[in-house]
Amino acid sequence: MPNERQNRYAKALDSDGGASRTKGVNDRRTAVVVPILLSICSCFALVWGVALASAARDRIVDFKVVYFGARCLVEHCDAYNETELLRTYYAEGGERVAKAAEGYRTQLIVASQMYLPSAAFLIAPFGLLPWPIAYLSWIAITVCGVTVAAALMWRIASQYAVGPPLYLMSFALLNSGVLFAGGNPAGVVVALCIIAAWCFLEDRFVNLGIVCMAVSLAIKPHDGGLVWLYFLLAGASARKRALKSLLITALIGVIAFAWIQRISPHWFTELQQNINDYATPGSYNDPGPIANKTVGTGMIIDLQTVTSVVRDDPTFYNVTAYLLCAPLVLFWGFLTIRSPFCRKRAWLALGAIAPLAMLPVYHRPYDAKLLLLAIPACAILWSERQIHASLSLALTATAVVFTSDLPLALLSILSQGFHPPGGASGAAITILLLRPAPLALFALGAFNLFQYAKACRPETENSPGGSSASFATITAS
């Protein structure tokens, strides 16, 4: 009898151990298969993006803007001066286009430099390389960075849900062809910002995260600035990391200023002039209805594109957009300051601020890859299996879809020749059909903010994932 009991006990142990081992093997397989799948999605997007760029004769290659600016600076000429920048462009074999051709100026092919000196300083090493090598290197960094950022967000989201996060991330990467082939600095900036957030919240490679956040802020501060603000407000340990990032950014800025000042002593005035030129009515960066009659992969997605339909006056549509966004951001900051840190709330907070960050100021769909930062929040809410789970997935998917390349290209084709009626009904139709991205981002940001506020209520402190331990304690556990 004892031997029989022992045999049954041993079989039970083997059975349980086999199940555990199977689960462990499946987890390890998933950890390998998912990054490979995401990499395949990125490679596919790169292929169709490069094909599109070639068909458009490289006119969507945004990296030209920063490359020839960097090339101009390393040759000690003023990159903020359009005449000197174009001289460098032509010297490198750039295509000459008649100023009147199709309403374009050559400036639209190699745009006037509109990046801060800190960005020019960090990108300057690429200006030392020949164009093909610089372009391929930058594209490789962009593709790898965004793919790694997506994989890290998957690791977080998969702790709560498996299917929806994977579908959303795969769709976002598959629709990144314009970003990957164009090489807009937003790809690198957003990737570094997301990687830094993962490092801070997971308490891994923290020094790397500090550097990533600093570089992201130095190149395009309006992309990751509010994400950085979360860590500044979240608590003592988080604040130290945010301040260290800011210190490095400031150091980069001081060095860049000293360098640029010697080459271009009037850079600030010229930068202001370049920005003003590109924001005049009907110009490339004008959010008004005159310049944004249709949708497309290069459309502006900030809230001004919606408020300008109501009244095409910069003072009105800017102030209105700020008044709509400011209460949400201020309430978000209040919640962050008043609530003890926990990982669940942290991802909900980032899920709220990621879409809201793109609404008050100038952004385009390639900046919206910051929405990868909102997918863990979607997974958290989906795992709760309550009525808000489906709504969270629907809003997140809508925001991802209406900031993705292929859906926007399809919507652009469908809206060709569309002429909305006048009056209030025409304005409403224009907003709904031709300005879907800002509406989707606003809805997602407001919804996630509401869920963040619910998670910050005192009665949720002892709920799963709602521990009120400090930032350092939670991330170290």
Phi, psi and omega in degrees: 000313179301321180294324180293318178298318180297321180295318179296320179296319179294321178295320179297318179297317179297319181296313180294319179295324178296320178296318180296318180295321178298316178298319179297320179295317179298319178297318180293321178297317179297319180297335179268317187291317184297311176301325177295317179298316179296323178295321178296318178300317180295319180295319178298317179297320179297320181297309182289332177293317178295321178297319178294318179297321179293319179294329179271012179056042174064016182286349176260009181277093182293337181297339176301324181301307184282329182294309182289334171294316178294320179299319180296317183292318181291342174266012175061042171237164189279106182286344180272357176259119186300322182297313181290324178295317180291329176298318176296319180299313180292324179296333179270011177089020180295151183285133176271132180234135179299138184299329183271355186294118176054027178077005181265152165253160175303334179302331181282345176271315171240091189293155174301146182295122181234023178254152180293159178304328179297322177292316179299322180295317182288330181270349183307322179304330178289335177290344177280346183263154172299152184309310183299318182292318179298315182296312180297321180295315181294319179296319178298317179297317181297310182297313180296319182296312181294322180294317177297317178300317179296319180296321178294320177294327176296320180300322178288310184297325183292346175289342182246322181206154185252303188295298184306314179299321181294318179296316181295316181292319179297317179296317180298319180289320179299334182256036180247019185298319180294320178294313183294313182284326181285329177072028176300138181303343178302327180299311179293318183297311181295318179300314180296321179297315181293318178299319179297317179299318178297315179300318182291313185284331178268355179056044178229138181050048187298318180297322175298318179298322179297316180293318179300315179296320180297315180293320178300315179293325183290328183274305181221085184296337182282352175277306185255008185299317181285333173294316175300321181298326178303312182291331175294325183268345193286331182161178189300306182294319178296321181296321179298319180292320177296318181291325176296319177297316180297323179297316178295319177300317179296320178297316176300318181296320180295315179296316181296319180298316180297323180288312182294324183299327179288323183275319185227082184296340181252028187299323184294315178296318180293322178297315177300319180294319178298316180295317180296320180298323183276353181251005179292155182306129180086355182275181189298322184259013179284122180279358184288167183294338180295314182273346184237063182281339181226174175260170180171177184291344179251015183293155174277137186243010178283168187291342178298333178293338176272310183292335179289338177293326178291315179206116185278069178223121185307319180298317181292306188288332175290311181298318180298317178297318179296319181292330177285324184272325187302313180301322180293315181292320179295318177296319176300315178296320178299314179299319182295320180291319188278340188260133174299152185286141162208157187296320181299311179296326180298315181288327174294321179296315179291327176294334177277318187279336180300309177288324181294330182297337184270357188268319186286331186231173187303122174213158176231173186305329180292334174291335185288357172297349172299343178297342173304331180289343180268350184291321174302322177298319177298318180294320178299312181291324178296324183292340182282346174054033175258184186296332181282351182296310180295323179294321178298314179296318181296316181290320179295316179297320179297316179295320179294316182296313185279005170239017182254152189299303188293316175299321179292322177296318178296317179296326177296318178295316183292333184267000179297133180079005180282128179233101181292152178291166180281177177081192183295322180295321178295321177296318179296317179295318179300316181296316184289321185268326186252354179230050184288330186296309180300322179296317180295319179294318180297316181296316180295315180298317180294318180296312180295328176296319177299316178293325176296318178296320177297320180290340181270358180292148183303325183290348178267359185299325183259009178283163179303129181078004183251019180302143182263023179293163183290166179304311184296319182293315182294313185289337179278342183279000000 
